[in-house]
Amino acid sequence: MDHTKILHLLKAKTPLSGVRVCGWVKTCRNSKALSFLEINDGSCLQSLQVVAPAQLDNFEQVQKLLSGSAVAVSGDLVASPAKGQQWELAARRVDIVSRTDETYPLQKKRHSDEFLRTIAHLRPRTNKYSALFRLRSEAGFAIHSYLRDQGFFHVHTPILTGSDCEGAGELFSVTSRSPLFDRDVFLTVSGQLAAEMFALCLGRVYTFGPVFRAEHSNTARHAAEFWMVEPEIAFCNLEQNMDFAQAFVKQTVTHMVENCGPDMDLFSRFVDPELPATLDNILASEFERISYKTAIDLLVRSGTAFSFTPEYGNDLQTEHERYLTETVFKKPVFVYDYPRAIKPFYMRVNDDGRTVAAMDLLVPRIGELIGGSQREERLDVLEQQMDNSGLSKDHYGWYLDSRRYGSVAHSGFGMGFERFLMLVSGVSNIRDVIPFPRTPGTIEF
């Protein structure tokens, strides 16, 4: 007999006979006549109480079950007299699939995030992390669904590459002068350059996959391996790019709020009590738009003693981004038109010759959520940008071809998927929204 997910049983309108549940024991309470098993199968946050009577052939063994043991229970779904739950499962048979022992590290108590990172292979069994990774799954679905509805095509871009999209040199080297490729091979830092090629024929495309940064940054917002969603749009300027980024964030947050209630509530109760207000503010606000120069002026005039002194020509730091979103505007902020010297070669040079048509979306508590730009569509200017960055035009000949043959204005952005998850969950460390985080010194799982 097949088994039914607890998620569906808890939504039952009437009692059900002859059901079967497969899952893991969260807790076991015993009396002489009954055992009360709290069973969870991962389909939802809530567990199902199983009432096992002493008449079971293996009742003595059931009473010895410890947290984490796997069971398959057959019986009847009946109204529960216990407070706080509508249904319970009156067991007629409990099959013990496998047992844990006293060494099982997850007990009925709150464990610190630091401890759970040391057992990342087991932490999805906790309420917090099972909820978090259900959120991660649903967020991925929401992104694919929204972009499909907006006429985007999903493009699978290479993981192995010979090109440095950002020009910053923070690449993982797979092999040097590989005999297979006859050149240096790296893990990709972005799918953007490849996505541009498809936007210039399909109109609207996106890539959504893992990217890699060999940056020795041991902060709560950075990881060596993470996921990025990168839409790319033809016939689109910077203003239109910001319009779409705002709509994209709002709609994806809306989906999470409307479809992930119980899991989102857990984070509001135990992680960030301000989470509902933060998300409501994002949905209700028209995102502010200010130039980089205005942002620097606001920071300088604030009189705040920042750890990093704000100065024109330097990139914004997290503390600057949070000050703008949390203190000055109290809502998400687009900062645009950054100095040409601090941005990658592919960004469109503005008429002033000193700035580029770049934009970053900053959000409260997280800082930068999205980074994007209008791309440089003019061949001569792009070649000059590459010369200024010391990039070989031979290696990027395929990219330059897109500017030789039917070039048009186009724009796009990248949103760090993990930062979005931090935004909608209130979790403050990127290590806790990735199943097996890859940060400096962490590769054991």
Kinemage of the C-alpha trace (Angstrom):
@kinemage 1
@onewidth
@group {chain A} dominant
@subgroup {mainchain}
@vectorlist {calphas} color= white
{ca met a 1} P 0.000 0.000 0.000
{ca asp a 2} L 1.300 3.438 -0.927
{ca his a 3} L 1.721 6.059 1.763
{ca thr a 4} L 0.121 9.500 2.104
{ca lys a 5} L 2.022 12.681 2.840
{ca ile a 6} L 1.348 14.256 6.228
{ca leu a 7} L 0.767 17.579 4.450
{ca his a 8} L -2.307 16.101 2.777
{ca leu a 9} L -3.593 14.291 5.860
{ca leu a 10} L -3.528 17.477 7.917
{ca lys a 11} L -5.770 19.098 5.295
{ca ala a 12} L -8.372 16.309 5.517
{ca lys a 13} L -12.002 17.410 5.926
{ca thr a 14} L -13.235 14.142 7.425
{ca pro a 15} L -11.721 11.135 9.237
{ca leu a 16} L -9.987 8.605 6.996
{ca ser a 17} L -9.585 4.874 7.474
{ca gly a 18} L -6.787 2.676 6.188
{ca val a 19} L -4.053 5.286 5.715
{ca arg a 20} L -0.314 4.749 5.821
{ca val a 21} L 2.360 7.269 6.798
{ca cys a 22} L 6.116 6.946 6.362
{ca gly a 23} L 8.444 9.303 8.206
{ca trp a 24} L 10.837 9.908 11.059
{ca val a 25} L 10.244 10.040 14.783
{ca lys a 26} L 10.633 13.501 16.282
{ca thr a 27} L 9.670 12.462 19.814
{ca cys a 28} L 8.289 9.422 21.627
{ca arg a 29} L 6.284 9.555 24.888
{ca asn a 30} L 5.281 6.336 26.587
{ca ser a 31} L 2.777 5.045 29.116
{ca lys a 32} L 1.862 1.474 29.973
{ca ala a 33} L -1.081 1.471 27.587
{ca leu a 34} L 0.029 3.857 24.811
{ca ser a 35} L 2.963 5.304 22.949
{ca phe a 36} L 2.652 8.768 21.420
{ca leu a 37} L 4.924 9.215 18.413
{ca glu a 38} L 5.397 12.577 16.763
{ca ile a 39} L 6.111 11.748 13.114
{ca asn a 40} L 7.349 14.099 10.400
{ca asp a 41} L 7.894 13.217 6.742
{ca gly a 42} L 9.327 16.533 5.515
{ca ser a 43} L 6.275 17.472 3.445
{ca cys a 44} L 5.402 20.305 5.835
{ca leu a 45} L 6.480 21.883 9.093
{ca gln a 46} L 3.794 20.270 11.234
{ca ser a 47} L 4.175 16.702 12.474
{ca leu a 48} L 1.433 14.119 12.931
{ca gln a 49} L 0.783 12.477 16.272
{ca val a 50} L 0.598 8.689 16.107
{ca val a 51} L -1.144 6.893 18.970
{ca ala a 52} L 0.194 3.325 19.251
{ca pro a 53} L -1.753 1.012 21.601
{ca ala a 54} L -0.302 -1.756 23.756
{ca gln a 55} L -2.165 -4.327 21.626
{ca leu a 56} L 0.463 -3.980 18.879
{ca asp a 57} L 2.582 -7.101 18.464
{ca asn a 58} L 5.768 -5.018 18.650
{ca phe a 59} L 4.591 -2.518 21.255
{ca glu a 60} L 7.643 -3.116 23.441
{ca gln a 61} L 9.929 -2.281 20.524
{ca val a 62} L 7.885 0.811 19.618
{ca gln a 63} L 8.377 2.139 23.141
{ca lys a 64} L 12.143 1.960 22.655
{ca leu a 65} L 12.149 4.171 19.561
{ca leu a 66} L 14.450 7.193 19.715
{ca ser a 67} L 14.391 10.497 17.828
{ca gly a 68} L 15.412 10.101 14.195
{ca ser a 69} L 14.199 6.521 13.800
{ca ala a 70} L 12.291 5.751 10.598
{ca val a 71} L 8.833 4.158 10.729
{ca ala a 72} L 5.890 3.254 8.531
{ca val a 73} L 2.549 3.503 10.327
{ca ser a 74} L -0.814 2.123 9.166
{ca gly a 75} L -4.061 3.063 10.827
{ca asp a 76} L -6.989 5.488 10.868
{ca leu a 77} L -6.974 9.270 10.817
{ca val a 78} L -9.274 10.351 13.646
{ca ala a 79} L -10.188 13.559 15.438
{ca ser a 80} L -7.642 14.374 18.128
{ca pro a 81} L -8.665 15.317 21.655
{ca ala a 82} L -5.278 16.977 22.165
{ca lys a 83} L -5.115 20.758 22.108
{ca gly a 84} L -3.589 22.393 19.035
{ca gln a 85} L -4.135 19.591 16.541
{ca gln a 86} L -7.187 18.523 14.585
{ca trp a 87} L -6.133 15.004 13.621
{ca glu a 88} L -4.083 12.107 14.934
{ca leu a 89} L -3.325 8.661 13.563
{ca ala a 90} L -4.687 5.712 15.530
{ca ala a 91} L -2.108 3.075 14.714
{ca arg a 92} L -3.030 -0.513 13.857
{ca arg a 93} L 0.509 -1.346 12.771
{ca val a 94} L 3.907 0.278 13.276
{ca asp a 95} L 6.733 -1.027 11.104
{ca ile a 96} L 10.144 -0.010 12.355
{ca val a 97} L 12.177 0.738 9.227
{ca ser a 98} L 15.402 1.683 11.017
{ca arg a 99} L 16.524 2.779 14.451
{ca thr a 100} L 18.838 5.470 15.713
{ca asp a 101} L 20.808 5.187 18.929
{ca glu a 102} L 21.883 7.522 21.717
{ca thr a 103} L 24.628 9.032 19.537
{ca tyr a 104} L 22.068 10.764 17.268
{ca pro a 105} L 23.101 14.428 17.627
{ca leu a 106} L 19.667 16.050 17.159
{ca gln a 107} L 17.598 16.033 20.306
{ca lys a 108} L 14.406 17.844 21.318
{ca lys a 109} L 16.073 21.151 22.081
{ca arg a 110} L 17.291 24.190 20.176
{ca his a 111} L 20.706 23.766 18.607
{ca ser a 112} L 22.894 26.688 17.612
{ca asp a 113} L 23.449 27.467 13.936
{ca glu a 114} L 27.192 27.146 14.550
{ca phe a 115} L 26.782 23.589 15.818
{ca leu a 116} L 24.414 22.648 12.997
{ca arg a 117} L 26.927 23.816 10.379
{ca thr a 118} L 29.245 21.080 11.656
{ca ile a 119} L 26.565 18.501 10.834
{ca ala a 120} L 25.222 20.041 7.639
{ca his a 121} L 24.283 16.558 6.426
{ca leu a 122} L 21.817 16.197 9.316
{ca arg a 123} L 20.559 19.735 9.871
{ca pro a 124} L 17.696 19.446 7.305
{ca arg a 125} L 16.069 17.166 9.897
{ca thr a 126} L 15.504 20.107 12.230
{ca asn a 127} L 12.345 22.204 11.972
{ca lys a 128} L 14.245 25.334 11.039
{ca tyr a 129} L 16.280 23.859 8.239
{ca ser a 130} L 13.549 21.650 6.802
{ca ala a 131} L 11.448 24.820 6.590
{ca leu a 132} L 14.338 26.754 5.071
{ca phe a 133} L 14.998 24.244 2.321
{ca arg a 134} L 11.308 24.007 1.495
{ca leu a 135} L 11.464 27.801 1.089
{ca arg a 136} L 14.491 27.406 -1.158
{ca ser a 137} L 12.636 24.935 -3.358
{ca glu a 138} L 9.556 27.134 -3.600
{ca ala a 139} L 11.629 30.245 -4.348
{ca gly a 140} L 13.273 28.473 -7.268
{ca phe a 141} L 9.868 27.489 -8.602
{ca ala a 142} L 8.572 31.057 -8.171
{ca ile a 143} L 11.489 32.480 -10.157
{ca his a 144} L 11.143 30.034 -13.035
{ca ser a 145} L 7.372 30.509 -13.096
{ca tyr a 146} L 7.454 34.307 -13.124
{ca leu a 147} L 10.128 34.553 -15.799
{ca arg a 148} L 8.294 32.052 -17.990
{ca asp a 149} L 5.094 34.097 -17.617
{ca gln a 150} L 7.044 37.194 -18.682
{ca gly a 151} L 8.154 35.556 -21.923
{ca phe a 152} L 11.678 34.517 -20.901
{ca phe a 153} L 13.448 31.428 -22.183
{ca his a 154} L 15.680 29.471 -19.814
{ca val a 155} L 19.233 29.079 -21.167
{ca his a 156} L 21.770 26.640 -19.732
{ca thr a 157} L 25.146 28.382 -19.796
{ca pro a 158} L 28.554 26.707 -19.338
{ca ile a 159} L 30.055 25.854 -15.960
{ca leu a 160} L 33.537 25.427 -17.475
{ca thr a 161} L 34.811 28.595 -19.113
{ca gly a 162} L 37.869 30.327 -20.491
{ca ser a 163} L 36.416 33.795 -19.925
{ca asp a 164} L 36.328 36.010 -16.845
{ca cys a 165} L 32.986 37.801 -16.989
{ca glu a 166} L 33.779 40.286 -14.229
{ca gly a 167} L 37.407 40.853 -15.169
{ca ala a 168} L 38.365 40.709 -11.495
{ca gly a 169} L 40.463 37.539 -11.693
{ca glu a 170} L 38.611 35.758 -8.860
{ca leu a 171} L 38.272 32.465 -10.744
{ca phe a 172} L 38.695 28.874 -9.635
{ca ser a 173} L 41.218 27.236 -11.923
{ca val a 174} L 40.125 23.770 -13.029
{ca thr a 175} L 43.291 23.083 -14.996
{ca ser a 176} L 46.144 24.982 -16.566
{ca arg a 177} L 46.573 24.535 -20.342
{ca ser a 178} L 44.260 21.576 -20.408
{ca pro a 179} L 45.179 19.144 -23.232
{ca leu a 180} L 41.446 18.729 -23.733
{ca phe a 181} L 40.867 22.433 -24.419
{ca asp a 182} L 44.446 23.651 -25.056
{ca arg a 183} L 43.972 26.634 -22.758
{ca asp a 184} L 43.376 27.521 -19.118
{ca val a 185} L 39.978 26.382 -17.840
{ca phe a 186} L 38.020 27.935 -14.969
{ca leu a 187} L 34.701 27.609 -13.144
{ca thr a 188} L 32.274 30.287 -14.242
{ca val a 189} L 31.666 33.439 -12.208
{ca ser a 190} L 28.551 34.317 -14.224
{ca gly a 191} L 26.460 33.113 -17.124
{ca gln a 192} L 25.881 36.663 -18.308
{ca leu a 193} L 28.116 36.841 -21.368
{ca ala a 194} L 26.637 33.650 -22.804
{ca ala a 195} L 23.109 34.783 -21.915
{ca glu a 196} L 23.672 38.012 -23.865
{ca met a 197} L 24.231 35.973 -27.012
{ca phe a 198} L 20.815 34.371 -26.633
{ca ala a 199} L 19.038 37.596 -25.672
{ca leu a 200} L 20.240 39.019 -28.985
{ca cys a 201} L 18.242 36.404 -30.847
{ca leu a 202} L 15.491 35.192 -28.479
{ca gly a 203} L 14.734 38.589 -26.945
{ca arg a 204} L 14.292 37.621 -23.291
{ca val a 205} L 16.346 34.889 -21.644
{ca tyr a 206} L 17.689 33.967 -18.238
{ca thr a 207} L 20.183 31.620 -16.692
{ca phe a 208} L 19.813 30.163 -13.216
{ca gly a 209} L 22.647 28.059 -11.878
{ca pro a 210} L 25.756 27.763 -9.730
{ca val a 211} L 28.585 30.280 -9.984
{ca phe a 212} L 31.962 30.313 -8.282
{ca arg a 213} L 34.192 33.002 -6.778
{ca ala a 214} L 37.718 32.245 -5.557
{ca glu a 215} L 37.538 35.189 -3.186
{ca his a 216} L 38.897 34.733 0.321
{ca ser a 217} L 35.979 36.554 1.894
{ca asn a 218} L 34.853 35.135 5.219
{ca thr a 219} L 31.750 37.286 5.698
{ca ala a 220} L 28.138 36.403 6.417
{ca arg a 221} L 27.145 37.377 2.848
{ca his a 222} L 29.771 35.676 0.680
{ca ala a 223} L 30.351 32.091 -0.416
{ca ala a 224} L 32.722 30.439 -2.870
{ca glu a 225} L 29.849 28.580 -4.550
{ca phe a 226} L 26.364 30.025 -4.815
{ca trp a 227} L 23.442 30.291 -7.223
{ca met a 228} L 22.576 33.224 -9.433
{ca val a 229} L 19.524 34.081 -11.499
{ca glu a 230} L 20.451 36.307 -14.427
{ca pro a 231} L 17.762 37.715 -16.752
{ca glu a 232} L 18.938 39.369 -19.973
{ca ile a 233} L 16.640 41.538 -22.127
{ca ala a 234} L 17.105 42.876 -25.655
{ca phe a 235} L 15.907 46.366 -26.584
{ca cys a 236} L 16.075 47.410 -22.938
{ca asn a 237} L 17.759 50.425 -21.360
{ca leu a 238} L 18.847 51.036 -17.763
{ca glu a 239} L 15.543 52.563 -16.631
{ca gln a 240} L 13.590 49.635 -18.054
{ca asn a 241} L 16.056 47.264 -16.427
{ca met a 242} L 15.353 48.802 -13.018
{ca asp a 243} L 11.603 48.647 -13.694
{ca phe a 244} L 11.840 44.946 -14.387
{ca ala a 245} L 14.111 44.230 -11.407
{ca gln a 246} L 11.601 45.899 -9.085
{ca ala a 247} L 8.686 43.932 -10.524
{ca phe a 248} L 10.707 40.715 -10.354
{ca val a 249} L 11.565 41.123 -6.668
{ca lys a 250} L 8.060 42.189 -5.681
{ca gln a 251} L 6.379 39.307 -7.474
{ca thr a 252} L 8.779 36.694 -6.131
{ca val a 253} L 8.358 37.971 -2.561
{ca thr a 254} L 4.577 37.982 -3.069
{ca his a 255} L 4.676 34.339 -4.152
{ca met a 256} L 6.623 33.350 -1.053
{ca val a 257} L 4.295 35.222 1.312
{ca glu a 258} L 1.191 33.746 -0.305
{ca asn a 259} L 2.401 30.149 -0.615
{ca cys a 260} L 4.768 29.481 2.292
{ca gly a 261} L 2.787 30.659 5.309
{ca pro a 262} L 3.659 28.052 7.981
{ca asp a 263} L 7.350 27.947 7.078
{ca met a 264} L 7.596 31.746 6.855
{ca asp a 265} L 5.856 32.028 10.236
{ca leu a 266} L 8.556 29.906 11.861
{ca phe a 267} L 11.194 32.451 10.824
{ca ser a 268} L 9.043 35.355 11.997
{ca arg a 269} L 8.686 33.733 15.415
{ca phe a 270} L 12.176 32.422 16.042
{ca val a 271} L 14.620 34.193 13.689
{ca asp a 272} L 13.506 37.735 12.824
{ca pro a 273} L 10.362 39.210 14.426
{ca glu a 274} L 10.610 42.146 11.999
{ca leu a 275} L 10.431 39.887 8.947
{ca pro a 276} L 6.710 40.448 8.152
{ca ala a 277} L 7.136 44.220 8.381
{ca thr a 278} L 10.250 44.111 6.198
{ca leu a 279} L 8.503 42.128 3.478
{ca asp a 280} L 5.326 44.226 3.697
{ca asn a 281} L 7.449 47.334 3.216
{ca ile a 282} L 9.103 45.852 0.123
{ca leu a 283} L 5.732 45.018 -1.389
{ca ala a 284} L 4.190 48.404 -0.574
{ca ser a 285} L 7.121 50.623 -1.582
{ca glu a 286} L 8.116 52.220 -4.828
{ca phe a 287} L 11.853 51.583 -4.737
{ca glu a 288} L 13.970 54.740 -4.448
{ca arg a 289} L 16.371 55.586 -7.303
{ca ile a 290} L 19.467 57.680 -6.691
{ca ser a 291} L 22.736 58.166 -8.535
{ca tyr a 292} L 25.991 56.882 -7.092
{ca lys a 293} L 27.123 60.503 -6.631
{ca thr a 294} L 23.983 61.292 -4.632
{ca ala a 295} L 24.532 58.174 -2.520
{ca ile a 296} L 28.104 59.219 -1.699
{ca asp a 297} L 26.961 62.764 -0.874
{ca leu a 298} L 24.292 61.429 1.496
{ca leu a 299} L 26.789 59.172 3.241
{ca val a 300} L 29.427 61.911 3.581
{ca arg a 301} L 26.932 64.458 4.899
{ca ser a 302} L 25.426 61.979 7.372
{ca gly a 303} L 28.219 62.511 9.881
{ca thr a 304} L 28.108 58.789 10.670
{ca ala a 305} L 31.380 57.180 11.745
{ca phe a 306} L 31.484 54.353 9.204
{ca ser a 307} L 34.186 51.704 9.409
{ca phe a 308} L 34.906 52.444 5.728
{ca thr a 309} L 34.920 56.141 4.889
{ca pro a 310} L 32.578 56.798 1.942
{ca glu a 311} L 34.517 58.426 -0.889
{ca tyr a 312} L 33.739 59.047 -4.537
{ca gly a 313} L 35.506 56.429 -6.646
{ca asn a 314} L 35.213 53.643 -4.090
{ca asp a 315} L 32.543 50.961 -4.111
{ca leu a 316} L 29.813 51.040 -1.487
{ca gln a 317} L 30.292 48.797 1.532
{ca thr a 318} L 27.557 46.814 3.279
{ca glu a 319} L 27.354 49.365 6.088
{ca his a 320} L 26.784 52.126 3.519
{ca glu a 321} L 24.117 50.105 1.735
{ca arg a 322} L 22.273 49.360 4.958
{ca tyr a 323} L 22.458 53.000 6.059
{ca leu a 324} L 20.812 54.111 2.814
{ca thr a 325} L 18.043 51.505 2.979
{ca glu a 326} L 17.401 51.378 6.724
{ca thr a 327} L 18.125 54.922 7.927
{ca val a 328} L 17.755 57.332 5.004
{ca phe a 329} L 15.005 55.904 2.800
{ca lys a 330} L 13.680 53.018 4.939
{ca lys a 331} L 12.958 50.947 1.834
{ca pro a 332} L 14.798 49.348 -1.119
{ca val a 333} L 17.041 51.669 -3.113
{ca phe a 334} L 18.465 51.530 -6.637
{ca val a 335} L 21.878 53.172 -6.940
{ca tyr a 336} L 22.864 53.831 -10.558
{ca asp a 337} L 25.547 55.472 -12.727
{ca tyr a 338} L 28.680 54.214 -10.993
{ca pro a 339} L 32.196 55.438 -11.829
{ca arg a 340} L 33.505 53.744 -14.945
{ca ala a 341} L 36.771 52.781 -13.266
{ca ile a 342} L 35.208 50.479 -10.650
{ca lys a 343} L 32.851 48.511 -12.885
{ca pro a 344} L 33.378 45.651 -15.392
{ca phe a 345} L 34.199 46.196 -19.063
{ca tyr a 346} L 30.781 45.222 -20.458
{ca met a 347} L 28.783 48.068 -18.873
{ca arg a 348} L 27.613 50.859 -21.171
{ca val a 349} L 29.661 54.048 -20.919
{ca asn a 350} L 27.477 57.098 -20.267
{ca asp a 351} L 27.733 60.286 -22.295
{ca asp a 352} L 29.868 61.918 -19.594
{ca gly a 353} L 32.602 59.351 -20.283
{ca arg a 354} L 33.210 58.970 -16.542
{ca thr a 355} L 30.289 56.794 -15.434
{ca val a 356} L 28.580 53.659 -16.680
{ca ala a 357} L 24.902 52.679 -16.852
{ca ala a 358} L 25.149 50.308 -13.894
{ca met a 359} L 22.602 49.737 -11.161
{ca asp a 360} L 22.553 47.937 -7.824
{ca leu a 361} L 19.403 47.172 -5.870
{ca leu a 362} L 19.968 47.546 -2.143
{ca val a 363} L 17.479 46.144 0.360
{ca pro a 364} L 17.179 46.508 4.141
{ca arg a 365} L 19.249 44.150 6.283
{ca ile a 366} L 20.929 42.472 3.286
{ca gly a 367} L 22.504 45.336 1.355
{ca glu a 368} L 23.086 44.517 -2.309
{ca leu a 369} L 20.561 42.027 -3.636
{ca ile a 370} L 20.876 42.697 -7.372
{ca gly a 371} L 23.646 44.035 -9.565
{ca gly a 372} L 23.090 44.856 -13.204
{ca ser a 373} L 23.588 47.265 -16.062
{ca gln a 374} L 22.800 48.261 -19.563
{ca arg a 375} L 25.397 46.451 -21.638
{ca glu a 376} L 27.800 48.274 -23.953
{ca glu a 377} L 26.381 47.631 -27.422
{ca arg a 378} L 28.863 49.791 -29.385
{ca leu a 379} L 31.723 47.728 -30.785
{ca asp a 380} L 34.367 50.460 -30.711
{ca val a 381} L 33.581 51.487 -27.142
{ca leu a 382} L 33.487 47.876 -25.966
{ca glu a 383} L 36.877 47.191 -27.523
{ca gln a 384} L 38.304 50.245 -25.782
{ca gln a 385} L 36.832 49.049 -22.485
{ca met a 386} L 38.488 45.676 -22.954
{ca asp a 387} L 41.815 47.333 -23.708
{ca asn a 388} L 41.473 49.418 -20.541
{ca ser a 389} L 40.809 46.235 -18.554
{ca gly a 390} L 43.734 44.355 -20.110
{ca leu a 391} L 41.502 41.684 -21.638
{ca ser a 392} L 42.503 39.766 -24.757
{ca lys a 393} L 40.169 40.448 -27.672
{ca asp a 394} L 41.227 37.094 -29.116
{ca his a 395} L 39.648 35.302 -26.153
{ca tyr a 396} L 36.480 37.389 -26.428
{ca gly a 397} L 36.132 37.369 -30.213
{ca trp a 398} L 32.842 35.490 -29.989
{ca tyr a 399} L 31.490 38.136 -27.601
{ca leu a 400} L 32.572 40.978 -29.891
{ca asp a 401} L 30.801 39.301 -32.817
{ca ser a 402} L 27.480 40.060 -31.138
{ca arg a 403} L 28.332 43.763 -31.501
{ca arg a 404} L 29.376 43.351 -35.119
{ca tyr a 405} L 26.228 41.616 -36.262
{ca gly a 406} L 22.883 43.159 -35.339
{ca ser a 407} L 23.837 44.794 -32.051
{ca val a 408} L 21.049 46.445 -30.053
{ca ala a 409} L 20.690 48.085 -26.674
{ca his a 410} L 20.221 45.380 -24.057
{ca ser a 411} L 20.323 45.079 -20.289
{ca gly a 412} L 20.283 42.534 -17.523
{ca phe a 413} L 21.129 41.801 -13.923
{ca gly a 414} L 22.175 39.084 -11.545
{ca met a 415} L 20.379 38.293 -8.282
{ca gly a 416} L 22.154 36.152 -5.736
{ca phe a 417} L 19.638 33.415 -4.956
{ca glu a 418} L 20.988 32.908 -1.448
{ca arg a 419} L 20.698 36.610 -0.651
{ca phe a 420} L 17.083 36.498 -1.751
{ca leu a 421} L 16.544 33.559 0.619
{ca met a 422} L 18.163 35.561 3.420
{ca leu a 423} L 15.743 38.381 2.640
{ca val a 424} L 12.586 36.263 2.809
{ca ser a 425} L 13.649 34.143 5.792
{ca gly a 426} L 15.390 36.685 8.024
{ca val a 427} L 18.441 34.389 8.220
{ca ser a 428} L 21.561 36.511 8.623
{ca asn a 429} L 24.307 34.143 7.428
{ca ile a 430} L 24.597 32.833 3.875
{ca arg a 431} L 26.006 29.553 5.241
{ca asp a 432} L 22.554 28.758 6.579
{ca val a 433} L 20.590 29.064 3.326
{ca ile a 434} L 22.848 26.738 1.278
{ca pro a 435} L 22.495 22.961 1.757
{ca phe a 436} L 26.265 22.398 1.911
{ca pro a 437} L 28.029 25.770 2.106
{ca arg a 438} L 31.354 26.314 0.375
{ca thr a 439} L 33.154 29.040 2.295
{ca pro a 440} L 36.848 29.413 3.211
{ca gly a 441} L 37.891 26.258 5.064
{ca thr a 442} L 34.603 24.428 4.459
{ca ile a 443} L 34.605 21.592 1.925
{ca glu a 444} L 34.080 18.431 4.004
{ca phe a 445} L 30.527 17.584 2.925
